[in-house]
Structure formats: structure tokens, C-alpha cells
Amino acid sequence: MRIKRVICTGLLLVVLPMLSGCWYLVAGGAGAYGGYKMKEKGYTLRNPVAKEQSSTQPSK
């Protein structure tokens, strides 16, 4: 039983550092998807984030 626990702990210590880079890819993909969906709804990347106004509305 003790050997099984040591092996599982060792595998965890080996695999965990390998997965750390994947979190950056997941976060980047989620941000890109969110930006794409916002662009579909008419938002642009400005400071602050604002919705594009259509050409029929008078500008302020």
C-alpha cells in the first residue's frame, strides 16, 4: 500500500509541471473567444471598451 502511494505521489510531481504551460494556452484561447464574441456584438477594443455606433446615429 505504501509503494502505491509513493508511486502516485511521484507521478503527480512529474506530471504537474508539464501541465503548467497548458494553462496559458487555455487562458489565451478563452480571451480570444471572448474578444471574438464581443466583436460580433459590435464592441471594439478601446479604452474604455465601447460599442461601435452605426452610421445612421448622429455622433456626439
Order of alpha helices (4+ residues) and beta strands (2+ residues): alpha-beta-beta
